[in-house]
């Protein structure tokens, strides 16, 4: 009888410990997406990257959409570009432009293969870690203290 109780208790403890995984939580952040309605890369980003980001961060972020076909959204785009370090004006108006808080911005999207890289980059930024090398081109950081 004692063996059965011990076996049941051990089984219960194993099941409880398996169910209690330590999932890392991140602070809430804001993602700004600058896009054009006719941009296929923007549509692909909305359909692939956004769901992956939602899943990775348990939907613990806010998203702001800026359609660059609207003059008011163009003004916000200009404000953001003015805050980026060494923004290459050759790419001005290119989309999608994805801005994570006032930490970094990524210009362009080359398909779902980039989803996990962007998620890693967001996690690094939220943990105040150095950003990775994947986006050595097309990633811009914000000027600080200006």
C-alpha positions in Angstrom: 0.0 0.0 0.0 2.8 2.4 0.9 4.5 1.6 -2.5 1.3 2.6 -4.4 0.9 5.9 -2.5 4.6 6.6 -3.1 4.3 5.8 -6.8 1.1 8.0 -7.1 2.8 10.8 -5.3 6.0 10.6 -7.4 3.9 10.5 -10.6 1.9 13.5 -9.5 5.1 15.5 -8.7 6.6 14.6 -12.1 3.5 15.7 -13.9 3.4 19.0 -12.0 7.1 19.7 -12.6 6.7 19.0 -16.3 3.8 21.4 -16.5 5.6 24.2 -14.8 8.0 25.4 -17.4 10.0 28.6 -16.9 9.0 30.6 -19.9 10.9 33.9 -20.1 8.7 37.0 -20.0 9.6 40.3 -21.7 8.4 43.8 -21.0 5.6 45.1 -23.2 6.9 46.9 -26.3 5.6 48.8 -29.3 6.2 47.7 -32.9 5.6 50.3 -35.6 5.0 49.0 -39.1 5.4 51.4 -42.0 3.9 50.0 -45.2 2.2 50.6 -48.5 -1.0 48.8 -49.5 0.6 47.7 -52.7 3.8 46.3 -51.2 4.0 42.5 -51.4 6.8 42.4 -48.9 4.6 44.3 -46.4 1.8 41.9 -46.9 4.1 39.0 -46.4 5.4 40.6 -43.2 1.9 41.0 -41.9 1.0 37.4 -42.8 4.1 35.7 -41.6 6.3 37.8 -39.2 3.5 39.4 -37.2 1.9 36.0 -36.2 5.3 34.6 -35.3 6.1 37.7 -33.1 2.6 37.4 -31.5 3.3 33.8 -30.6 6.9 34.4 -29.4 5.8 37.2 -27.1 2.4 36.0 -26.1 0.8 39.0 -27.8 2.5 41.2 -25.2 3.2 44.1 -27.5 1.3 46.9 -29.2 1.4 47.4 -32.9 1.0 50.7 -34.7 0.3 50.6 -38.4 1.4 53.5 -40.6 0.2 53.5 -44.2 2.7 55.6 -46.3 -0.1 56.4 -48.8 -1.4 58.8 -46.1 0.3 62.2 -45.6 0.0 62.1 -41.8 1.7 58.7 -41.7 4.5 60.0 -44.0 5.2 62.7 -41.4 5.6 60.1 -38.7 7.9 58.1 -41.1 10.1 61.3 -41.5 10.3 61.8 -37.8 11.5 58.2 -37.3 14.0 58.4 -40.1 15.4 61.6 -38.7 16.1 59.7 -35.4 18.0 56.8 -37.0 21.8 56.7 -37.0 23.3 56.7 -40.5 20.0 56.0 -42.3 20.8 55.5 -46.0 18.7 58.1 -47.8 18.9 55.9 -51.0 16.3 53.7 -49.3 14.0 56.5 -48.2 10.4 55.4 -48.7 11.3 51.7 -48.9 9.0 49.4 -47.0 8.3 47.6 -44.8 10.1 49.6 -42.1 9.7 47.9 -38.7 10.5 49.9 -35.6 10.8 48.3 -32.2 10.3 50.8 -29.5 13.1 53.4 -29.8 15.7 50.6 -29.9 16.1 49.7 -33.6 14.5 49.6 -37.0 14.7 47.1 -39.7 14.1 48.0 -43.4 12.9 45.3 -45.8 11.6 41.8 -45.4 12.8 38.8 -47.3 10.3 36.2 -46.3 9.5 33.9 -43.4 13.1 32.8 -43.1 13.7 36.2 -41.3 10.9 35.8 -38.7 13.0 34.0 -36.1 16.0 36.4 -36.7 13.7 39.3 -36.0 12.3 37.7 -32.9 15.9 37.1 -31.6 16.8 40.7 -32.3 13.7 41.9 -30.4 14.6 39.7 -27.5 18.1 41.0 -27.4 16.8 44.6 -27.5 14.4 43.9 -24.7 17.2 42.3 -22.6 19.5 45.3 -23.3 21.9 42.9 -25.0 24.0 43.8 -28.1 22.1 43.2 -31.3 23.1 40.3 -33.6 24.9 40.3 -36.9 22.1 39.0 -39.1 20.8 42.5 -40.0 24.2 44.1 -40.5 22.6 45.8 -43.5 19.1 47.3 -43.2 19.1 47.6 -39.4 19.3 51.1 -37.9 19.6 52.1 -34.3 18.2 55.2 -32.7 20.3 58.3 -31.8 20.4 58.6 -28.0 20.0 61.8 -26.1 19.3 64.2 -28.9 
